[in-house]
Amino acid sequence: MLMTVIITLVVVVGVAVFMAVPAMRVNKAESAGGEDQ
């Protein structure tokens, strides 16, 4: 049971980081003064 919880947390955190990194890069690019889109 404990292993299942740990694996689930690792997967959730991994997905969150995987989703957040591109979003942070896009936000930084937009705030840097780029209105290409």
PDB file of N, H, CA, C and O in Angstrom:
ATOM      1  N   MET A   1       0.849  -1.201   0.000  1.00  0.00           N
ATOM      2  CA  MET A   1       0.000   0.000   0.000  1.00  0.00           C
ATOM      3  C   MET A   1       0.879   1.243   0.000  1.00  0.00           C
ATOM      4  O   MET A   1       0.644   2.183  -0.760  1.00  0.00           O
ATOM      5  N   LEU A   2       1.902   1.240   0.866  1.00  0.00           N
ATOM      6  H   LEU A   2       2.093   0.477   1.483  1.00  0.00           H
ATOM      7  CA  LEU A   2       2.759   2.423   0.953  1.00  0.00           C
ATOM      8  C   LEU A   2       3.484   2.654  -0.366  1.00  0.00           C
ATOM      9  O   LEU A   2       3.626   3.795  -0.806  1.00  0.00           O
ATOM     10  N   MET A   3       3.938   1.585  -0.994  1.00  0.00           N
ATOM     11  H   MET A   3       3.822   0.658  -0.637  1.00  0.00           H
ATOM     12  CA  MET A   3       4.632   1.735  -2.281  1.00  0.00           C
ATOM     13  C   MET A   3       3.697   2.332  -3.320  1.00  0.00           C
ATOM     14  O   MET A   3       4.114   3.159  -4.131  1.00  0.00           O
ATOM     15  N   THR A   4       2.425   1.918  -3.300  1.00  0.00           N
ATOM     16  H   THR A   4       2.085   1.247  -2.641  1.00  0.00           H
ATOM     17  CA  THR A   4       1.465   2.456  -4.262  1.00  0.00           C
ATOM     18  C   THR A   4       1.296   3.951  -4.066  1.00  0.00           C
ATOM     19  O   THR A   4       1.236   4.704  -5.037  1.00  0.00           O
ATOM     20  N   VAL A   5       1.219   4.385  -2.813  1.00  0.00           N
ATOM     21  H   VAL A   5       1.269   3.773  -2.024  1.00  0.00           H
ATOM     22  CA  VAL A   5       1.059   5.813  -2.527  1.00  0.00           C
ATOM     23  C   VAL A   5       2.295   6.580  -2.991  1.00  0.00           C
ATOM     24  O   VAL A   5       2.175   7.650  -3.589  1.00  0.00           O
ATOM     25  N   ILE A   6       3.471   6.042  -2.720  1.00  0.00           N
ATOM     26  H   ILE A   6       3.568   5.173  -2.235  1.00  0.00           H
ATOM     27  CA  ILE A   6       4.709   6.726  -3.109  1.00  0.00           C
ATOM     28  C   ILE A   6       4.795   6.837  -4.629  1.00  0.00           C
ATOM     29  O   ILE A   6       5.126   7.897  -5.160  1.00  0.00           O
ATOM     30  N   ILE A   7       4.495   5.742  -5.325  1.00  0.00           N
ATOM     31  H   ILE A   7       4.226   4.881  -4.893  1.00  0.00           H
ATOM     32  CA  ILE A   7       4.556   5.766  -6.790  1.00  0.00           C
ATOM     33  C   ILE A   7       3.555   6.772  -7.336  1.00  0.00           C
ATOM     34  O   ILE A   7       3.864   7.515  -8.268  1.00  0.00           O
ATOM     35  N   THR A   8       2.349   6.801  -6.757  1.00  0.00           N
ATOM     36  H   THR A   8       2.098   6.198  -6.000  1.00  0.00           H
ATOM     37  CA  THR A   8       1.338   7.752  -7.220  1.00  0.00           C
ATOM     38  C   THR A   8       1.819   9.181  -7.030  1.00  0.00           C
ATOM     39  O   THR A   8       1.658  10.012  -7.924  1.00  0.00           O
ATOM     40  N   LEU A   9       2.409   9.479  -5.874  1.00  0.00           N
ATOM     41  H   LEU A   9       2.540   8.805  -5.148  1.00  0.00           H
ATOM     42  CA  LEU A   9       2.903  10.839  -5.622  1.00  0.00           C
ATOM     43  C   LEU A   9       4.007  11.200  -6.610  1.00  0.00           C
ATOM     44  O   LEU A   9       4.030  12.316  -7.129  1.00  0.00           O
ATOM     45  N   VAL A  10       4.915  10.274  -6.876  1.00  0.00           N
ATOM     46  H   VAL A  10       4.897   9.367  -6.454  1.00  0.00           H
ATOM     47  CA  VAL A  10       6.007  10.546  -7.822  1.00  0.00           C
ATOM     48  C   VAL A  10       5.441  10.842  -9.206  1.00  0.00           C
ATOM     49  O   VAL A  10       5.896  11.762  -9.884  1.00  0.00           O
ATOM     50  N   VAL A  11       4.452  10.063  -9.623  1.00  0.00           N
ATOM     51  H   VAL A  11       4.081   9.315  -9.072  1.00  0.00           H
ATOM     52  CA  VAL A  11       3.854  10.269 -10.945  1.00  0.00           C
ATOM     53  C   VAL A  11       3.158  11.625 -11.001  1.00  0.00           C
ATOM     54  O   VAL A  11       3.309  12.363 -11.975  1.00  0.00           O
ATOM     55  N   VAL A  12       2.396  11.953  -9.962  1.00  0.00           N
ATOM     56  H   VAL A  12       2.273  11.354  -9.171  1.00  0.00           H
ATOM     57  CA  VAL A  12       1.671  13.228  -9.948  1.00  0.00           C
ATOM     58  C   VAL A  12       2.647  14.395  -9.989  1.00  0.00           C
ATOM     59  O   VAL A  12       2.453  15.344 -10.750  1.00  0.00           O
ATOM     60  N   VAL A  13       3.696  14.330  -9.173  1.00  0.00           N
ATOM     61  H   VAL A  13       3.853  13.560  -8.555  1.00  0.00           H
ATOM     62  CA  VAL A  13       4.684  15.415  -9.152  1.00  0.00           C
ATOM     63  C   VAL A  13       5.390  15.504 -10.500  1.00  0.00           C
ATOM     64  O   VAL A  13       5.622  16.600 -11.008  1.00  0.00           O
ATOM     65  N   GLY A  14       5.730  14.365 -11.075  1.00  0.00           N
ATOM     66  H   GLY A  14       5.542  13.474 -10.662  1.00  0.00           H
ATOM     67  CA  GLY A  14       6.397  14.364 -12.379  1.00  0.00           C
ATOM     68  C   GLY A  14       5.530  15.007 -13.443  1.00  0.00           C
ATOM     69  O   GLY A  14       6.016  15.812 -14.238  1.00  0.00           O
ATOM     70  N   VAL A  15       4.246  14.660 -13.468  1.00  0.00           N
ATOM     71  H   VAL A  15       3.851  14.007 -12.822  1.00  0.00           H
ATOM     72  CA  VAL A  15       3.338  15.254 -14.452  1.00  0.00           C
ATOM     73  C   VAL A  15       3.196  16.750 -14.199  1.00  0.00           C
ATOM     74  O   VAL A  15       3.180  17.538 -15.144  1.00  0.00           O
ATOM     75  N   ALA A  16       3.094  17.147 -12.940  1.00  0.00           N
ATOM     76  H   ALA A  16       3.107  16.507 -12.172  1.00  0.00           H
ATOM     77  CA  ALA A  16       2.942  18.567 -12.613  1.00  0.00           C
ATOM     78  C   ALA A  16       4.155  19.355 -13.091  1.00  0.00           C
ATOM     79  O   ALA A  16       4.009  20.429 -13.674  1.00  0.00           O
ATOM     80  N   VAL A  17       5.354  18.825 -12.847  1.00  0.00           N
ATOM     81  H   VAL A  17       5.473  17.952 -12.373  1.00  0.00           H
ATOM     82  CA  VAL A  17       6.573  19.512 -13.304  1.00  0.00           C
ATOM     83  C   VAL A  17       6.612  19.538 -14.827  1.00  0.00           C
ATOM     84  O   VAL A  17       6.952  20.559 -15.425  1.00  0.00           O
ATOM     85  N   PHE A  18       6.265  18.416 -15.455  1.00  0.00           N
ATOM     86  H   PHE A  18       5.988  17.587 -14.970  1.00  0.00           H
ATOM     87  CA  PHE A  18       6.293  18.329 -16.916  1.00  0.00           C
ATOM     88  C   PHE A  18       5.335  19.345 -17.528  1.00  0.00           C
ATOM     89  O   PHE A  18       5.619  19.895 -18.592  1.00  0.00           O
ATOM     90  N   MET A  19       4.195  19.602 -16.864  1.00  0.00           N
ATOM     91  H   MET A  19       3.964  19.155 -16.000  1.00  0.00           H
ATOM     92  CA  MET A  19       3.228  20.571 -17.376  1.00  0.00           C
ATOM     93  C   MET A  19       3.644  21.995 -17.034  1.00  0.00           C
ATOM     94  O   MET A  19       3.385  22.913 -17.812  1.00  0.00           O
ATOM     95  N   ALA A  20       4.284  22.195 -15.889  1.00  0.00           N
ATOM     96  H   ALA A  20       4.495  21.449 -15.257  1.00  0.00           H
ATOM     97  CA  ALA A  20       4.574  23.553 -15.407  1.00  0.00           C
ATOM     98  C   ALA A  20       5.777  24.163 -16.118  1.00  0.00           C
ATOM     99  O   ALA A  20       5.797  25.371 -16.355  1.00  0.00           O
ATOM    100  N   VAL A  21       6.778  23.358 -16.462  1.00  0.00           N
ATOM    101  H   VAL A  21       6.761  22.377 -16.270  1.00  0.00           H
ATOM    102  CA  VAL A  21       8.000  23.914 -17.070  1.00  0.00           C
ATOM    103  C   VAL A  21       7.691  24.637 -18.379  1.00  0.00           C
ATOM    104  O   VAL A  21       8.100  25.789 -18.522  1.00  0.00           O
ATOM    105  N   PRO A  22       6.991  24.030 -19.346  1.00  0.00           N
ATOM    106  CA  PRO A  22       6.686  24.769 -20.583  1.00  0.00           C
ATOM    107  C   PRO A  22       5.814  25.989 -20.309  1.00  0.00           C
ATOM    108  O   PRO A  22       5.986  27.022 -20.957  1.00  0.00           O
ATOM    109  N   ALA A  23       4.888  25.892 -19.369  1.00  0.00           N
ATOM    110  H   ALA A  23       4.748  25.053 -18.843  1.00  0.00           H
ATOM    111  CA  ALA A  23       4.018  27.031 -19.063  1.00  0.00           C
ATOM    112  C   ALA A  23       4.844  28.185 -18.509  1.00  0.00           C
ATOM    113  O   ALA A  23       4.611  29.341 -18.864  1.00  0.00           O
ATOM    114  N   MET A  24       5.815  27.879 -17.635  1.00  0.00           N
ATOM    115  H   MET A  24       6.004  26.940 -17.346  1.00  0.00           H
ATOM    116  CA  MET A  24       6.666  28.929 -17.076  1.00  0.00           C
ATOM    117  C   MET A  24       7.502  29.568 -18.179  1.00  0.00           C
ATOM    118  O   MET A  24       7.685  30.786 -18.190  1.00  0.00           O
ATOM    119  N   ARG A  25       8.011  28.761 -19.107  1.00  0.00           N
ATOM    120  H   ARG A  25       7.862  27.772 -19.098  1.00  0.00           H
ATOM    121  CA  ARG A  25       8.809  29.306 -20.209  1.00  0.00           C
ATOM    122  C   ARG A  25       7.954  30.220 -21.068  1.00  0.00           C
ATOM    123  O   ARG A  25       8.411  31.286 -21.481  1.00  0.00           O
ATOM    124  N   VAL A  26       6.704  29.815 -21.346  1.00  0.00           N
ATOM    125  H   VAL A  26       6.333  28.949 -21.011  1.00  0.00           H
ATOM    126  CA  VAL A  26       5.810  30.644 -22.165  1.00  0.00           C
ATOM    127  C   VAL A  26       5.513  31.949 -21.443  1.00  0.00           C
ATOM    128  O   VAL A  26       5.526  33.014 -22.060  1.00  0.00           O
ATOM    129  N   ASN A  27       5.244  31.879 -20.141  1.00  0.00           N
ATOM    130  H   ASN A  27       5.233  31.014 -19.640  1.00  0.00           H
ATOM    131  CA  ASN A  27       4.935  33.094 -19.381  1.00  0.00           C
ATOM    132  C   ASN A  27       6.130  34.034 -19.371  1.00  0.00           C
ATOM    133  O   ASN A  27       5.958  35.245 -19.514  1.00  0.00           O
ATOM    134  N   LYS A  28       7.339  33.502 -19.205  1.00  0.00           N
ATOM    135  H   LYS A  28       7.478  32.518 -19.089  1.00  0.00           H
ATOM    136  CA  LYS A  28       8.535  34.343 -19.206  1.00  0.00           C
ATOM    137  C   LYS A  28       8.723  34.978 -20.578  1.00  0.00           C
ATOM    138  O   LYS A  28       9.081  36.153 -20.669  1.00  0.00           O
ATOM    139  N   ALA A  29       8.489  34.222 -21.642  1.00  0.00           N
ATOM    140  H   ALA A  29       8.199  33.268 -21.568  1.00  0.00           H
ATOM    141  CA  ALA A  29       8.656  34.755 -22.991  1.00  0.00           C
ATOM    142  C   ALA A  29       7.649  35.879 -23.232  1.00  0.00           C
ATOM    143  O   ALA A  29       7.988  36.894 -23.841  1.00  0.00           O
ATOM    144  N   GLU A  30       6.415  35.706 -22.759  1.00  0.00           N
ATOM    145  H   GLU A  30       6.139  34.882 -22.264  1.00  0.00           H
ATOM    146  CA  GLU A  30       5.403  36.745 -22.957  1.00  0.00           C
ATOM    147  C   GLU A  30       5.743  37.980 -22.134  1.00  0.00           C
ATOM    148  O   GLU A  30       5.606  39.102 -22.621  1.00  0.00           O
ATOM    149  N   SER A  31       6.183  37.790 -20.897  1.00  0.00           N
ATOM    150  H   SER A  31       6.294  36.878 -20.501  1.00  0.00           H
ATOM    151  CA  SER A  31       6.490  38.932 -20.036  1.00  0.00           C
ATOM    152  C   SER A  31       7.750  39.643 -20.517  1.00  0.00           C
ATOM    153  O   SER A  31       7.982  40.797 -20.155  1.00  0.00           O
ATOM    154  N   ALA A  32       8.576  38.965 -21.334  1.00  0.00           N
ATOM    155  H   ALA A  32       8.387  38.028 -21.628  1.00  0.00           H
ATOM    156  CA  ALA A  32       9.809  39.573 -21.831  1.00  0.00           C
ATOM    157  C   ALA A  32       9.513  40.578 -22.938  1.00  0.00           C
ATOM    158  O   ALA A  32      10.423  41.267 -23.399  1.00  0.00           O
ATOM    159  N   GLY A  33       8.252  40.674 -23.375  1.00  0.00           N
ATOM    160  H   GLY A  33       7.513  40.115 -23.000  1.00  0.00           H
ATOM    161  CA  GLY A  33       7.886  41.665 -24.388  1.00  0.00           C
ATOM    162  C   GLY A  33       7.711  41.037 -25.750  1.00  0.00           C
ATOM    163  O   GLY A  33       7.957  41.694 -26.761  1.00  0.00           O
ATOM    164  N   GLY A  34       7.292  39.780 -25.809  1.00  0.00           N
ATOM    165  H   GLY A  34       7.093  39.246 -24.987  1.00  0.00           H
ATOM    166  CA  GLY A  34       7.085  39.132 -27.102  1.00  0.00           C
ATOM    167  C   GLY A  34       5.611  38.846 -27.319  1.00  0.00           C
ATOM    168  O   GLY A  34       5.029  37.997 -26.644  1.00  0.00           O
ATOM    169  N   GLU A  35       5.000  39.565 -28.275  1.00  0.00           N
ATOM    170  H   GLU A  35       5.473  40.255 -28.823  1.00  0.00           H
ATOM    171  CA  GLU A  35       3.582  39.324 -28.580  1.00  0.00           C
ATOM    172  C   GLU A  35       3.491  38.769 -29.993  1.00  0.00           C
ATOM    173  O   GLU A  35       2.831  39.347 -30.857  1.00  0.00           O
ATOM    174  N   ASP A  36       4.158  37.646 -30.219  1.00  0.00           N
ATOM    175  H   ASP A  36       4.694  37.177 -29.518  1.00  0.00           H
ATOM    176  CA  ASP A  36       4.157  37.065 -31.556  1.00  0.00           C
ATOM    177  C   ASP A  36       2.809  36.427 -31.871  1.00  0.00           C
ATOM    178  O   ASP A  36       2.345  36.455 -33.011  1.00  0.00           O
ATOM    179  N   GLN A  37       2.185  35.849 -30.833  1.00  0.00           N
ATOM    180  H   GLN A  37       2.562  35.826 -29.907  1.00  0.00           H
ATOM    181  CA  GLN A  37       0.893  35.196 -31.064  1.00  0.00           C
ATOM    182  C   GLN A  37      -0.233  36.083 -30.563  1.00  0.00           C
ATOM    183  O   GLN A  37      -1.403  35.714 -30.666  1.00  0.00           O
TER     184      GLN A  37
END
